[in-house]
Amino acid sequence: MPIQSLRIPSWILAAAAVAMPFAAAAQQAPSADAAAKARAELVKRAEALTEQQVEQSHDMAGLSALGQVYAAQNDMPRFIWVLKRVGELSPNSGELKLQLALAYAKTDDKPHAYDTLIRMQTQGFGYDISKDKRFEPIHGTKVWDYIVANLNVNAKQFGEGKAAFSLPKGDYLYDALAWDAKRGDVLVGSVRDGSIRRVDAHGRVSDFIKPNADNGLWGVDALAVDAARGKLYAGSSSTAIFQGFSGDNAGKAGIFEFDLTSGKLLKKYAFDAGAGTHRLTALAVASDGKVYAADAARKQIFKLEDGKLRDIVNNPKLTRFSALTMSGDGRTLYLADYALGIFGYDLATGKAFEVAYDQSRLVLGGIVSMHWYDGTLVVVEDGMVPKRIMRLQLDKDGRKIASAMPLDVAHAEFVALGASTIAGDKLYTITNLQYGLYDDHGVLTDAGKLAPTTIFRSNLRFAWGQSGVSGGGASVIAPAKAGKHGKIDMKPGVPAPTKSEPAVPDQH
């Protein structure tokens, strides 16, 4: 198996061009001889690095460049160094872990390959690797059979949720949801045409707010309802995906405040002209009416205050703000970073903190939506394999995840998870987000592939009282369904081990 069959994920490789000055020099060399010389120098420097030096690096771009060099040289030991370190810096990436296991398999290093795969299984990852020929060097053992069975268990459908309704297909690209409890409607926002529509209890769709010269709406990336004050907030941005995108409005964004009943524009809070590119992808409304917005383009959190959007969180080390929610007591603003997990912001002290959790047992990467629900955080993980919806129980301080319970996992409808909203004890989630049908310039590449947008409903009280993944040493517990009297019937796992058969605990 050539090393080229392994890879560092594309999102890491994208940064490689700027990783090292001498790498850039090689790319810009004026002649073939000069390029070859620069390349040779790059290889020389890469080969001089020690494992300890690689382990101490925090430079993802530099590590990416190193990975390319070692792959080209078929230097598997050093390539493994890079994969290990990149995986440590991105602990929620299942793809990186799988590539590391493949690298060990290539060298017939069964102990490390097995250990990596077992750790993945314990974290809840679910992959079907049984027919992957790249793993053939480590086939044929009871441990291998155990690993394959466990990973397959993790990948199975789980939970009682189901599709609730669908939105008619069209060039809309819905990726914003909110709940209007007074009217019992789900509100949906279109990134593509900037419209906001109502969906009633029977799944019937009606127009509510359309972009026009008066409101100036761009694409709608986020919605939030302030039920107590009868207001609807929309996070709106002009990006290439927005049909009305132009050179005059490129990168503009703001929060739009509407009357929840009539749809009348009340106020518009836009960034000042010349403020650069913004994209508001998540909103949260506190009980006191304060509004917070996540800017994915700037990696900033803004607070709407005195009619202005004021920056309260700014950390360039974070990757992408993907979700935002407020704690029930109004003291903490929680934000999700797509690659790094969940962070909190103490509104009283103005200090941010990382929400702690046992990384050996839980994965919190790929979160695209998050909500506060009855003392818990509910997260939608599109970047997890398998895709899933989880309920996270926090400790009393709200700074550590005490346990986690899967609500719905690997349903057939889970094609590409997107925005969600809470309606009472239910969670409504877009499960076939269709960004993949548009190119980088916002052009719809194949209209024939447009499909109705599926809205999935999960029961937030499912397995209430069950802890699921704990911070201790107990196996992951995945309840199947509540019995007639509310008792939880446990999902059957793979039979206990015998002398000739390894144990496969039920994992999710």
C-alpha positions as CSV (number, residue, x, y, z in Angstrom):
1,M,0.0,0.0,0.0
2,P,1.6,3.3,-1.1
3,I,1.7,6.0,1.5
4,Q,-0.3,8.2,-1.0
5,S,-3.3,6.1,-0.2
6,L,-3.2,7.8,3.2
7,R,-3.7,11.5,3.6
8,I,-4.0,14.4,5.9
9,P,-7.6,15.8,5.5
10,S,-8.1,18.5,3.0
11,W,-8.9,21.1,5.5
12,I,-5.4,20.8,6.9
13,L,-3.7,20.6,3.5
14,A,-5.4,23.8,2.4
15,A,-3.1,25.8,4.6
16,A,0.1,24.1,3.5
17,A,1.0,26.7,0.8
18,V,1.7,29.2,3.5
19,A,3.2,26.8,6.0
20,M,6.9,27.6,5.6
21,P,8.8,30.4,3.8
22,F,11.0,27.9,2.1
23,A,7.9,25.9,0.9
24,A,6.5,29.1,-0.7
25,A,9.9,29.8,-2.2
26,A,9.8,26.5,-3.9
27,Q,6.4,27.2,-5.4
28,Q,7.5,30.6,-6.7
29,A,10.9,29.6,-8.0
30,P,11.7,31.2,-11.4
31,S,13.2,28.0,-12.9
32,A,13.0,24.3,-12.7
33,D,16.5,24.1,-11.2
34,A,15.7,26.6,-8.5
35,A,12.5,24.8,-7.7
36,A,14.3,21.5,-7.4
37,K,16.9,23.1,-5.2
38,A,14.3,24.6,-2.9
39,R,12.5,21.3,-2.8
40,A,15.6,19.5,-1.8
41,E,16.2,22.0,1.0
42,L,12.7,21.6,2.2
43,V,13.1,17.8,2.4
44,K,16.5,18.2,4.1
45,R,15.0,20.4,6.8
46,A,12.0,18.0,7.2
47,E,14.2,15.0,7.6
48,A,16.3,16.8,10.2
49,L,13.4,17.2,12.6
50,T,13.1,14.9,15.6
51,E,9.9,13.3,16.9
52,Q,10.1,15.6,19.9
53,Q,10.2,18.7,17.7
54,V,7.1,17.5,15.8
55,E,5.3,16.7,19.1
56,Q,5.9,20.2,20.3
57,S,4.5,22.0,17.2
58,H,1.3,23.9,17.3
59,D,1.5,25.0,13.7
60,M,-1.2,23.2,11.7
61,A,-0.1,24.6,8.4
62,G,3.5,23.7,9.1
63,L,2.5,20.2,10.1
64,S,0.4,19.9,7.0
65,A,3.5,20.8,4.9
66,L,5.6,18.2,6.7
67,G,2.9,15.6,6.1
68,Q,3.1,16.2,2.4
69,V,6.9,16.0,2.4
70,Y,6.9,12.7,4.3
71,A,4.2,11.2,2.1
72,A,6.2,12.1,-1.0
73,Q,9.3,10.5,0.5
74,N,7.3,7.5,1.6
75,D,8.6,8.1,5.1
76,M,6.0,6.3,7.1
77,P,7.5,6.7,10.6
78,R,7.7,10.5,10.3
79,F,4.3,10.6,8.6
80,I,2.9,8.9,11.7
81,W,4.6,11.5,13.9
82,V,2.7,14.2,12.0
83,L,-0.6,12.4,12.1
84,K,-0.3,11.8,15.8
85,R,0.4,15.5,16.5
86,V,-2.3,16.8,14.2
87,G,-4.8,14.5,15.8
88,E,-3.8,15.8,19.2
89,L,-4.4,19.3,18.1
90,S,-7.8,18.2,16.5
91,P,-9.1,15.7,19.0
92,N,-12.6,15.6,17.6
93,S,-11.6,14.6,14.1
94,G,-12.5,11.0,13.3
95,E,-10.9,11.2,9.9
96,L,-7.5,12.0,11.4
97,K,-7.8,9.0,13.8
98,L,-8.8,6.7,11.0
99,Q,-5.8,7.9,8.9
100,L,-3.5,7.2,11.9
101,A,-4.9,3.7,12.2
102,L,-4.3,3.1,8.5
103,A,-0.7,4.3,8.8
104,Y,-0.1,1.8,11.6
105,A,-1.8,-0.9,9.6
106,K,0.5,-0.2,6.6
107,T,3.5,-0.9,8.8
108,D,1.9,-4.0,10.3
109,D,1.9,-2.4,13.7
110,K,-1.1,-4.2,15.1
111,P,-0.8,-3.0,18.7
112,H,-0.9,0.7,17.8
113,A,-3.5,0.2,15.0
114,Y,-5.8,-1.8,17.3
115,D,-5.3,0.7,20.1
116,T,-6.2,3.6,17.9
117,L,-9.4,1.9,16.6
118,I,-10.5,0.8,20.0
119,R,-10.1,4.3,21.3
120,M,-12.3,5.5,18.3
121,Q,-14.9,2.9,19.2
122,T,-14.9,4.0,22.9
123,Q,-15.5,7.6,21.7
124,G,-18.5,6.6,19.7
125,F,-17.2,6.7,16.2
126,G,-18.9,4.3,13.8
127,Y,-17.1,3.2,10.6
128,D,-17.5,0.1,8.4
129,I,-13.9,-0.9,7.9
130,S,-14.5,-4.6,7.3
131,K,-14.0,-4.3,3.5
132,D,-11.3,-1.7,3.5
133,K,-8.3,-3.4,1.8
134,R,-5.9,-1.0,3.4
135,F,-6.5,-2.7,6.7
136,E,-5.7,-6.2,5.4
137,P,-2.2,-6.4,7.1
138,I,-4.0,-6.4,10.5
139,H,-6.9,-8.8,9.6
140,G,-7.4,-12.3,10.9
141,T,-7.4,-11.9,14.6
142,K,-10.0,-12.0,17.3
143,V,-9.2,-8.4,18.2
144,W,-9.8,-7.3,14.7
145,D,-13.2,-9.0,14.7
146,Y,-14.0,-7.3,18.0
147,I,-13.1,-3.9,16.6
148,V,-15.1,-4.3,13.4
149,A,-18.2,-5.4,15.3
150,N,-17.9,-2.5,17.8
151,L,-17.5,0.1,15.1
152,N,-20.5,-1.3,13.2
153,V,-22.6,-1.2,16.4
154,N,-21.8,2.5,16.8
155,A,-22.8,3.1,13.2
156,K,-26.3,1.7,13.6
157,Q,-29.4,3.8,13.7
158,F,-30.5,4.7,17.2
159,G,-33.3,6.8,18.7
160,E,-37.0,7.3,18.3
161,G,-37.0,10.5,16.2
162,K,-38.5,10.7,12.8
163,A,-39.1,13.1,9.9
164,A,-41.8,15.6,10.8
165,F,-42.4,17.4,7.5
166,S,-40.6,18.6,4.4
167,L,-40.4,21.9,2.7
168,P,-41.0,22.0,-1.1
169,K,-37.9,21.7,-3.2
170,G,-36.5,24.8,-4.8
171,D,-33.6,27.1,-5.0
172,Y,-34.0,28.2,-1.3
173,L,-31.2,26.7,0.7
174,Y,-32.9,26.8,4.1
175,D,-30.4,26.9,7.0
176,A,-32.2,28.9,9.8
177,L,-35.0,27.7,12.1
178,A,-36.9,29.3,15.0
179,W,-40.1,28.4,16.9
180,D,-43.1,30.7,17.3
181,A,-44.8,29.2,20.3
182,K,-47.8,31.6,20.2
183,R,-48.8,30.5,16.8
184,G,-47.3,27.0,16.8
185,D,-45.3,27.7,13.7
186,V,-41.7,26.8,12.7
187,L,-40.0,29.8,11.0
188,V,-37.5,29.0,8.3
189,G,-34.9,31.3,6.8
190,S,-33.4,31.1,3.3
191,V,-29.7,31.7,2.8
192,R,-30.4,31.8,-0.9
193,D,-33.2,34.3,-1.4
194,G,-33.3,36.0,2.0
195,S,-36.9,35.1,2.7
196,I,-38.5,34.0,6.0
197,R,-41.4,31.6,5.8
198,R,-43.9,30.0,8.3
199,V,-44.6,26.3,8.6
200,D,-47.7,25.4,10.5
201,A,-48.5,22.3,12.5
202,H,-49.6,20.5,9.3
203,G,-46.4,21.3,7.4
204,R,-48.0,24.0,5.3
205,V,-45.6,26.7,4.1
206,S,-46.6,30.3,3.8
207,D,-44.6,33.5,3.0
208,F,-43.9,35.7,6.0
209,I,-41.1,38.1,5.3
210,K,-39.5,38.8,1.9
211,P,-36.4,40.9,1.3
212,N,-37.2,44.3,-0.2
213,A,-35.9,47.9,-0.5
214,D,-37.5,48.7,2.9
215,N,-36.0,46.0,5.0
216,G,-32.8,45.4,3.0
217,L,-32.5,41.7,4.0
218,W,-29.7,39.6,2.6
219,G,-29.3,35.9,3.0
220,V,-30.7,34.6,6.3
221,D,-28.2,32.4,8.2
222,A,-29.8,32.5,11.7
223,L,-33.1,33.2,13.4
224,A,-34.0,33.7,17.0
225,V,-37.4,34.5,18.7
226,D,-37.9,36.7,21.7
227,A,-41.3,35.4,22.7
228,A,-41.7,37.6,25.7
229,R,-41.4,40.8,23.6
230,G,-43.0,39.5,20.5
231,K,-39.9,39.9,18.3
232,L,-38.1,37.9,15.7
233,Y,-34.3,38.5,15.0
234,A,-32.6,37.5,11.8
235,G,-28.9,37.2,11.3
236,S,-28.5,38.3,7.7
237,S,-25.3,38.4,5.5
238,S,-24.5,39.0,1.9
239,T,-22.2,36.2,0.7
240,A,-21.7,34.6,-2.7
241,I,-24.5,32.1,-2.0
242,F,-27.1,34.9,-1.7
243,Q,-28.8,35.5,-5.0
244,G,-28.7,39.3,-4.6
245,F,-25.0,39.3,-3.9
246,S,-23.1,42.1,-5.6
247,G,-20.0,44.2,-5.3
248,D,-21.9,46.9,-3.5
249,N,-23.2,44.6,-0.7
250,A,-20.4,42.0,-0.5
251,G,-19.5,41.1,3.1
252,K,-22.3,43.2,4.6
253,A,-24.2,41.8,7.5
254,G,-26.4,42.7,10.4
255,I,-29.2,41.8,12.8
256,F,-32.7,42.6,11.7
257,E,-35.5,43.0,14.3
258,F,-39.0,42.2,13.2
259,D,-42.4,42.1,14.8
260,L,-43.2,38.5,15.4
261,T,-46.8,38.8,14.5
262,S,-46.8,41.1,11.5
263,G,-43.3,40.7,10.1
264,K,-42.9,44.4,10.1
265,L,-39.2,45.6,10.3
266,L,-38.7,47.4,13.6
267,K,-35.0,48.0,13.6
268,K,-31.9,47.1,11.6
269,Y,-28.4,46.8,13.2
270,A,-25.8,46.6,10.4
271,F,-22.1,46.9,10.6
272,D,-20.7,50.2,9.6
273,A,-19.6,50.7,6.0
274,G,-16.0,49.7,5.5
275,A,-16.1,47.3,8.5
276,G,-14.9,44.4,6.4
277,T,-16.5,41.0,5.8
278,H,-19.0,39.6,8.3
279,R,-21.3,36.6,8.4
280,L,-23.7,36.2,11.3
281,T,-24.4,32.5,11.5
282,A,-25.9,32.1,15.0
283,L,-28.1,34.1,17.3
284,A,-29.1,33.9,21.0
285,V,-31.6,35.9,23.0
286,A,-31.2,36.2,26.8
287,S,-34.2,36.4,29.1
288,D,-33.6,40.1,29.6
289,G,-33.9,40.6,25.8
290,K,-30.2,41.0,25.1
291,V,-29.2,39.7,21.7
292,Y,-25.9,38.0,20.9
293,A,-24.5,37.0,17.5
294,A,-21.7,34.7,16.3
295,D,-19.7,36.0,13.3
296,A,-18.2,33.0,11.5
297,A,-16.1,35.3,9.2
298,R,-14.4,37.1,12.0
299,K,-14.5,34.5,14.7
300,Q,-16.1,37.0,17.0
301,I,-19.1,37.2,19.3
302,F,-21.1,40.4,19.2
303,K,-23.6,41.8,21.7
304,L,-26.4,44.1,20.5
305,E,-26.1,47.0,22.9
306,D,-27.3,50.7,22.6
307,G,-28.2,50.1,19.0
308,K,-24.6,48.9,18.2
309,L,-23.0,45.5,17.6
310,R,-20.2,45.4,20.2
311,D,-17.4,42.8,20.0
312,I,-17.2,40.8,23.3
313,V,-15.3,37.7,22.2
314,N,-12.5,37.6,19.8
315,N,-10.1,34.7,19.5
316,P,-8.3,34.0,16.2
317,K,-7.2,30.6,17.5
318,L,-10.7,29.3,17.2
319,T,-11.7,27.7,13.8
320,R,-15.4,28.4,13.1
321,F,-18.2,29.6,15.3
322,S,-21.1,27.3,14.5
323,A,-23.6,27.6,17.2
324,L,-24.6,29.9,20.1
325,T,-27.0,29.5,23.1
326,M,-27.7,31.1,26.5
327,S,-27.8,29.2,29.8
328,G,-31.2,29.1,31.6
329,D,-30.0,31.5,34.4
330,G,-28.7,34.0,31.8
331,R,-25.2,34.0,33.3
332,T,-23.3,32.1,30.6
333,L,-23.2,32.3,26.8
334,Y,-22.2,29.0,25.3
335,L,-20.6,28.8,21.8
336,A,-19.6,25.9,19.7
337,D,-16.5,25.8,17.6
338,Y,-16.8,23.3,14.7
339,A,-13.4,21.7,15.2
340,L,-12.6,22.4,18.9
341,G,-15.9,21.8,20.8
342,I,-17.8,24.0,23.3
343,F,-16.7,27.1,25.1
344,G,-18.5,29.3,27.6
345,Y,-18.4,33.0,28.2
346,D,-19.2,34.3,31.7
347,L,-21.3,37.4,31.2
348,A,-20.6,38.8,34.7
349,T,-16.8,38.6,34.6
350,G,-16.3,38.8,30.8
351,K,-14.1,35.8,30.9
352,A,-14.2,32.8,28.5
353,F,-13.6,29.2,29.4
354,E,-13.4,25.9,27.6
355,V,-16.1,23.4,28.6
356,A,-14.2,20.4,30.0
357,Y,-15.1,16.8,29.0
358,D,-13.5,13.4,28.9
359,Q,-12.0,13.3,25.4
360,S,-11.4,9.6,25.7
361,R,-15.1,8.9,25.8
362,L,-16.8,11.7,24.0
363,V,-16.5,13.6,20.7
364,L,-17.8,17.2,20.5
365,G,-16.6,18.1,17.0
366,G,-18.7,19.0,14.0
367,I,-21.4,20.8,16.0
368,V,-23.7,22.8,13.7
369,S,-26.4,23.7,16.2
370,M,-26.8,24.0,20.0
371,H,-29.6,24.8,22.4
372,W,-30.1,25.1,26.2
373,Y,-32.8,22.7,27.4
374,D,-33.9,22.1,31.0
375,G,-30.4,22.4,32.4
376,T,-28.7,20.6,29.5
377,L,-27.0,21.4,26.2
378,V,-28.5,19.8,23.1
379,V,-26.0,19.6,20.2
380,V,-26.4,18.6,16.6
381,E,-23.2,17.0,15.3
382,D,-23.0,16.9,11.6
383,G,-19.2,16.5,11.6
384,M,-19.3,13.3,13.7
385,V,-19.3,9.8,12.2
386,P,-22.0,8.8,12.6
387,K,-24.1,12.0,12.5
388,R,-26.0,12.4,15.7
389,I,-28.0,14.6,18.1
390,M,-26.8,14.5,21.7
391,R,-28.0,15.8,25.1
392,L,-25.2,17.0,27.4
393,Q,-25.6,17.2,31.2
394,L,-23.4,19.8,32.7
395,D,-22.0,19.9,36.3
396,K,-23.4,22.4,38.8
397,D,-21.0,25.1,37.6
398,G,-21.8,24.7,34.0
399,R,-18.2,24.3,33.1
400,K,-17.9,20.5,32.6
401,I,-19.9,17.9,30.9
402,A,-20.9,15.3,33.5
403,S,-22.6,12.9,31.1
404,A,-23.9,12.7,27.5
405,M,-26.9,10.9,26.1
406,P,-27.5,10.2,22.4
407,L,-31.0,11.2,21.3
408,D,-30.9,10.2,17.6
409,V,-28.0,8.6,15.7
410,A,-27.4,7.6,12.1
411,H,-31.0,7.9,10.8
412,A,-31.4,7.5,7.1
413,E,-32.6,11.1,7.0
414,F,-29.2,12.4,8.4
415,V,-27.7,13.4,5.1
416,A,-26.3,16.8,6.1
417,L,-27.4,18.2,9.4
418,G,-28.0,21.9,9.8
419,A,-30.0,24.4,11.8
420,S,-32.4,23.4,14.5
421,T,-34.9,24.8,16.9
422,I,-36.6,23.8,20.2
423,A,-40.4,23.6,20.3
424,G,-41.5,22.6,23.8
425,D,-40.0,19.2,24.4
426,K,-39.2,18.6,20.7
427,L,-36.2,19.5,18.6
428,Y,-36.7,20.2,14.9
429,T,-33.6,19.8,12.7
430,I,-32.8,20.3,9.0
431,T,-31.3,16.9,8.0
432,N,-30.5,17.3,4.3
433,L,-28.8,20.7,4.1
434,Q,-28.0,21.3,0.4
435,Y,-24.9,23.5,0.3
436,G,-23.1,20.8,-1.7
437,L,-25.2,21.7,-4.8
438,Y,-23.6,25.1,-5.0
439,D,-20.1,26.0,-6.1
440,D,-17.7,28.5,-4.4
441,H,-19.3,31.3,-6.4
442,G,-22.8,30.5,-5.3
443,V,-23.8,29.0,-8.6
444,L,-26.3,26.1,-8.4
445,T,-24.5,23.4,-10.3
446,D,-27.4,20.9,-10.8
447,A,-30.9,22.1,-10.2
448,G,-32.2,18.6,-10.9
449,K,-30.6,17.4,-7.7
450,L,-32.6,19.8,-5.5
451,A,-34.7,17.9,-3.0
452,P,-37.4,18.9,-0.5
453,T,-35.8,20.0,2.8
454,T,-36.4,17.4,5.5
455,I,-37.3,18.6,9.0
456,F,-36.6,15.9,11.6
457,R,-38.2,15.8,15.0
458,S,-36.4,14.5,18.1
459,N,-37.8,13.9,21.6
460,L,-35.8,15.9,24.1
461,R,-37.1,13.9,27.0
462,F,-36.0,10.6,25.5
463,A,-34.2,8.5,28.1
464,W,-34.5,11.3,30.6
465,G,-32.7,10.5,33.8
466,Q,-30.2,8.2,32.0
467,S,-26.7,9.4,32.1
468,G,-25.3,7.8,29.0
469,V,-21.6,8.5,28.5
470,S,-20.2,9.3,32.0
471,G,-17.0,10.8,33.1
472,G,-16.1,7.6,35.0
473,G,-15.1,4.2,33.8
474,A,-18.5,2.8,33.0
475,S,-19.3,1.7,29.5
476,V,-21.4,3.9,27.3
477,I,-25.1,3.2,27.8
478,A,-27.5,3.7,25.0
479,P,-31.1,3.3,26.0
480,A,-33.5,2.0,23.3
481,K,-36.8,3.4,24.2
482,A,-39.1,4.1,27.2
483,G,-41.4,1.3,28.2
484,K,-45.1,1.7,29.0
485,H,-44.4,3.0,32.5
486,G,-41.5,5.1,31.6
487,K,-38.9,2.4,32.3
488,I,-35.9,2.4,30.0
489,D,-35.4,-0.8,28.1
490,M,-31.7,-1.2,27.4
491,K,-30.5,-1.7,23.9
492,P,-29.1,-5.2,23.5
493,G,-25.4,-5.3,22.7
494,V,-23.1,-8.0,21.2
495,P,-22.9,-11.1,23.5
496,A,-20.4,-11.1,26.3
497,P,-17.0,-12.7,25.5
498,T,-16.1,-16.3,25.7
499,K,-12.7,-17.7,25.7
500,S,-12.7,-17.6,21.9
501,E,-14.7,-14.4,21.4
502,P,-13.9,-10.8,22.5
503,A,-16.4,-8.7,24.2
504,V,-18.2,-6.0,22.2
505,P,-19.9,-3.6,24.5
506,D,-22.8,-1.6,23.1
507,Q,-21.5,1.8,22.2
508,H,-23.0,5.1,21.1
